[in-house]
Amino acid sequence: HRAALEMVLDGPGVDAVMVVDASPGSLPPEDLSAEVLAASARRRDVTFVSATVGGDRPRRLLDAATGAAVPVFTFPEHAANAIARLASAGEWRATARVYGDEPLAGVDVESARSLVDRWLTDAGSAPLELDHARQEELLAAFGIRVAQRVAVSSLEEALGAADGLGWPVVLKARQRDRRKRSVSSGVALDLAGEGDLCSTWDRMRAALGDEAFLPAIVQRLVEQGTDVAMRARRSDGVTTVEVGLGGPAARFDPWELGVVPLTLADAGALVAASSVGRALTDPIDRVPVTSLLHRIAAMVESVEGIRSVRADPVIVSGPDAWITDVVVTIGGPDGAPPVRHLG
């Protein structure tokens, strides 16, 4: 087995090896499994798959010491199909790199990774939803802006925050329905002065109660524009990206789905194909949405500890796309692919 594997691996242009086992018994022979795993550990640049014909079989061979993992299929045809799909994915990724983007400006990947690693060390591997300060620190490492906001625990603090941010402002409860905009849902817009803020504060606090209301958020009002929503999620080793209309429309609007790696051209095509593209018919108006989606996708792809980012709504007005509400969740992996990730 070892000699046969070495002979195959020494051949020119070998990118994948399929091992077919038709020996009697319910599992691949131990000596064969050991040699396949050893070869996989030695040659990280080669993809290994196994097919065991007949009998029961494990889903994969695994060597915990080296981390080598080889999926086991029922028939050689299934294994060959898996290799073909991996080859197609590899070609797509290579194309994305060749025809991809220049490095994003204003991005500090190592800083973002360091932040997430530190927060996970403090909190453990359980999913953790970041507070506003941590959100902004992480997003800033990828050049992503959130509309200015201040957390407050009293009306006096709210009035001071509004004076500092500049009127008009938005008042948001700690627990709020991001798809509605009313006092009872925890979101009040366009508060133009102290009287508006004071009366809205009292009504919202009475409607929601202190536990749901405090600490509240006072945020600078962003110029009226198109509401957009975008989300990136990592699950079982795959990162998906979605974009669609945000705010109240997000309840009914189907989102367009893509996967990483997402080049700037990919992000532009995704936005154009979505309902956002139909709302923003001028391609120039879609530029800030495309740029923001591209950066969010790059952040989730580059920082493995990020599990999801949802920005909703993002207000698009002229050359700017301002995140006015965002949820960022970090945590350990919630699953692992049966073979190592295809680079």
N, C-alpha and C positions, 0 to 999 in steps of 0.2 A: 504493500500500500504506500509506504513512504517513498520507495523508488519511483513508483508510477506517478505520484503527485509531484515529486521533484522534477521528473522528466517533462511533465505538462507545464509546470511553472517556469521552467527554463526556456520554453518556447518563446519566439518573438511575438510581441503584441498580445499577450494573454491578459485579459482584463477580468475574466470570470471563469470559474471552474464549477462544473456540475458533477457530483459524485452520485452514481446510481447503484443501489444495493438491492439485489434480488435474492439474497441468501435466506434460508429458512429461519423462522423465529419472529417474535413480535417486535424486536428492537434492532437497530443497526448493531452489528458486532462491536464490542467494546474497543477492540484494537483499531478497527476502522474509524470509529468515532474519535478516538484519541488522536490519530494521525491527521484527520481532517481539521480538528480544532487546533492542533499544533501548527499545521501549515497556515491556517487562517491567522493565527497569532503572529507568525513570522512575516507574512505578506499582507500587511494592512492595505496595500494598494489594489488587492484582488478581491472580488466578491465571490464568496463560496455559497453554493446551495446544495442540498442533498435530496435525493428521491429514494424512498424505501418502498418497494413494490410488495404488497401483500402484508397482512398482519397489522397489529396496532403499532403506532409509532408516536414518539413525542412531537410536539410542535416545533421544537428546535433542540439543537445540541448546544450546550453551554459549558464554558470553562470559567468558573467564577474567579479563578486566580488571575487569568490573563484578560478576562473580559471578552474573549472570543465567543461569538454566537453565530450559528449556522442554521437557517431555517430548514425544516424537513417537510417535503411535499409527498403527496400520495403517488403521483405518477411523474415520469420524466417530462411529459408535456406541460404539466403545471409548473415545474421548476423552470423550464425553458421560457414559459410565458412570463414568469416573474423576472427573469434576467432581461427579457426584452423590454419590459416596462421600466426596469431600472436604467437600462441603456437609453431609453427615450428621455427619462428624467435627467440623466446625466448630460445628454446632448442639449436639452433645454437650459440647464444650469450653465453649461459652457457658453451657450449663445448669450445668455443674460450677462455673463461676465465680459464677453468680447464686445457685445453691442450695448453694454450697460452704461453706467453713469460715471462721471468723474466723482471722486470722493465728496461726500456732502460737506459743505462749508459749515463751520461753527459747531462741529460735532466732537465730543470727547467720549469715545466708547469706553475707555478704561475707567474714567471717572464714574460713568453710569454703572458699570459692572461692580465697581468697588462699593458704591452706595447700596446697591441691591444686596450684595453679599453681606455687608455689615448689618443691614436691617433684617435679613433672614437669619443671621447668626443670633441676633438679639431676640427674635420672635420665634425661632424654630422653623420647621419646614411647612407648617400649616399655612394655608392661604391667608394673606394679610392685605387688607384694603388700606392704601396709603392715605394719610391725612393730607390736608392742603399744602402744608409746608414741604412735605416730602415729595408730593406730586410735582410741585413747581421746581424743586431742586433736580429731580430726575429728568423732567421734560426739558429743562434749560440745558442739560448736557447734550441734547440733540437739537438745540436751537429752536425749541417749540415754546410758544408763548401762550400764557393764559391771561385773559383779561383781568386787570388789577382787582383784587378783592381783599377784604380784611375780615377775620373772624371776630365777632363781638359777643359779649355776654350781658350787656345792659343797653338801655336806650341811650344813655350818655355816651357810651363807647360808639354806638352806631352813628350818632350825630357827629362825633369827632371824626370817624372814618369817612363819612360822607363829605365833610368839609375838606378833608385831606385829599380824597379822590377827585372831588369836583362834582357838582350836581349836573344833571340828574343821575340817580343811582338806582340800583336794583336791590331788593331785600329778599333773601332766601332763607328758609328754615333749614335746620340741620337735616331733618327728614323731609323730603319733598318729592313730588311727582314731576319728574323732569319733562314730561310730555304735556303738562298743563301749565297755565299761567294765571293763577288766581290766588287770592289770599288763603282760601281753604286748602289749596294744593301746595302751599308753601313757597310760592314765587310771585312777587309783585314787581312790575316794571315801571320805569319812568317816574320815579318819585322825585319831584322837582324842587322840593324845599322842606324845611323842618316840619311844617304842619303836615305835609303828606306822609313823611317818614314816621312821625309820632303816631298819627292815627292808624296807619297801616301796621306798625309794630304792635299796637294794642289789640287790633282785630285779629292779626295772625297768631299772636300769642294765646289769645282767648280761644281761638278755633282749634289750635293744635295741642296746647298744653306745653309746659316748660320742657318736658323730656324730649318731645319731638321738635321743639322750636330752637332750643339753645344747645350749643352756641350757634347763633345765626351768622349769615354772611351778608356783608354790604359790598356790592361790586359796582365798578364803574359801568355805566350804561353804554353799550356798544351801539354804534350807528345802525339803524334798521337796514336789514339786508335779507339774504336767503338763508334759511336754516338748513344746515347740513349735519348729518350724523356719520361717524365712521368708527370702526371697531377692528382691532387686531387681536387674535386669540391664538394661544399655543396649546395644543392638545395632542397627546400621543405622538410627539415628535413632529407634528405638522402645524405650520402657522398659516392661518387664513386671515384675509383682510376683507372687510365689507364697507360699502359706502352707499348712502341713500339720503333722502330728505330727513331732516331732523325736527326736533320740537314736536308739536302736536301731530304733524304728518307722519312721524316715525311709527305711529300706532298702526297705520294702514299701508304704508309704502313698502314694497318689496325691495330689499337691498341687493346690490350687485356684489358677487363674491369672486375673490381672487386668492391666489396663494403666493407665498414668497419663494424665491427672491423676486422682489417687485422693483423693476427698474423705473426710472422716471417715465419712460414711454409706456410701460405697463400700467402705471398709475394713471396716466392720462387717458389711456384706452378704457380703463375701468370706470373712471369718472364720466367719460363721454357716453358710455353704454348705460349708465344708471339714470335714475330719475333726476339726479342733479344735472346731468348733461342736458336733459330736456327742459329743465328750469333755467339753466344758464346757457342759452343758445350760442352766445358769442364765446369762441374758444379762449379768448383773452380773459374773460371773466372766470373761467375754470382754472386758470393758472394757480391761484393761491390754494384752492382745494387740492389740486394735484400735488403741489409741493408739500402740503401738510400731510396728506395721506402717505406720500413717499417716505417722509421722515418717521411717521409713526410705525410704518411697516419695518423700516430699517432698525428702529429701536427695539422692537419686539424680537426681530430676528437676531440681532446682535447680542442681546442681554438675555441669557437663558432663564434667569430668575423671574422675568416678567411673564405672567400668565395671561393677562389681558389688559387692554386699554380701550376704553369707550369714551369718545368725545361727542357729547350731544347735549345742547346744540353747539355747533360751530357757526358763528355768524359771518357770512361772506358779504363784504361790502366793498366794491371797488377793488383795489389791489390787495386787500387784507382779508385774512381768515382768522378770526379770533375765537379761541376756545373759551366758552363761557361756563361750561360744566364738563367735568371729566371724572372718570372712575378708573383708578389704576390698581390692579391686584397683582401681587407677587407671591411666590411660593415655590416649593420644590416641585419636581416633575410629577405629573399625574399619570404618567405611563411612559413606556419606552418601546420603540420599535423593536421587532424581533432580531433585526440586524443593525449594524452600526449605520449611522446617517451617511448618505451619499454626498460627498463633498463636491 
